[in-house]
Amino acid sequence: TPYDDARALYASAAEANCQTTGWLKAALDVVDHVQRTAHTSLECAQGMILIFFVLCSLEGVSTRARSLVAQSIAMGRELSLHLIDYPNNSPSSDPQQMHSIKTEMGRRVWWYLAASDW
């Protein structure tokens, strides 16, 4: 909207909207590269979730959006995010590491993906 561009990055809201498809294509190209190189990381899973939100806003729950969630779930399983709170998961020797920010982010990413899949 005209109110969203407080820093005047674009000449108009219409110009910003026209660039949406270009930015989305670039983001999907990054996801494709990640998939081809078999890269897995928590940050990548988070990025794929954000792209999912954009796709749902633009297309609804399309085939591309569902495919992106499926890829995110597979990446989460590969990162063992589904085992973070497993009772028999061997605790780390460093108690600070077990409750680190990254662990909490992994927990939140996994629960978001699990809830999205239901």
N, C-alpha and C positions, 0 to 999 in steps of 0.2 A: 504494500500500500504506500501511498505518498508519505505517510508518517513513519514508516519503517526505515527510511534512508536518512537518518539524522546527520550522518557525516557526508552526505552528498557524493556517494561513490558512483552513482549513475545519474545520467541526465534526467531520467524520469522512471517512475515505477514500471512503465511499459517496457523500457529498455532492460531493466533488471529481470523482468519476467521472461523476456526473449532469451536471456542467457541461461535460463534454468536447464534447458535440454543439453546445452553444451557442458555445463558443470556435471550434470547427471551422467552423461556419456563418459566423461573423464573419470568419474568415481567408479562406474561400472567397469571401465578398462583396468583400473587398479585392482578391483576384485578379481577380474579375469586373470591378471598377472599373478596375483596371490595364489589362485587356484592352480595355475600351470606350474608354479614353482614349489607348490606344496608347503607354503609358508603358513605357520600357525603361531598366533600370539593373541594375548588377551586384547591388546589394542586393536588388532585386526577384527576380532569378533565384535568389539564395540563399534567400530566403523561400519561394519556390515549391518548392524542393528540400526544405526543412524540412516544409512542409505535405505533400509527397509521402510523407515518412517517417511522419507521423502517419496519413495515409490508409492506407498499407500495414499499419500496426500495427492499425488498427481494421477495415479491410475486406479486407485482402489486396491483391493487384495487380488492382484493379478498373478498370472503364472510366474512372471519375473520376481515379484515380491515373495511369493511362496517358495520359489527356488532359493532365494537369498536367505530366507529363514532356515531352510533345510541345510544349506551350506554352513550357516552359523552354528547350528546344532551339531553338525558333524565336527566342526572345528572345536567346539566346546567339549565334546566327548574326547577328542584327541588330546586336548589339554587337561583332561581328567577333572574338569570343573564339576562334573556330576558326583565326584567322590570327595569334595571338600569337606562336607559335613558327615561323611560316612563314619559310623562309630568305630570301626576297626581300622580306620585310616591311621597309620603310625604317626604319632605326634613328632614334631620336629624337636631336636635337642635344644633349640633356642626358643623359649616361650614367646618372645617378641615377634619372631618370624611367623608363628602360627596365627597371630592376630594382626598381621600387617595390613596395610591399606590394600595391597595387591590381592591378598586373600579375600578381603571383603568385596573388592570389585569383581573378582572371579565369582564369588557367591551370587552377587547381584546380577551379573551377566547370565549365569546359568539359570537362576530363577526367572528372569525375564524370558529367556528362551523357552524354558519349560512351560511357563504360563501361556506364551504365544502359541505353542504347539497344541495345547489342550483345546 
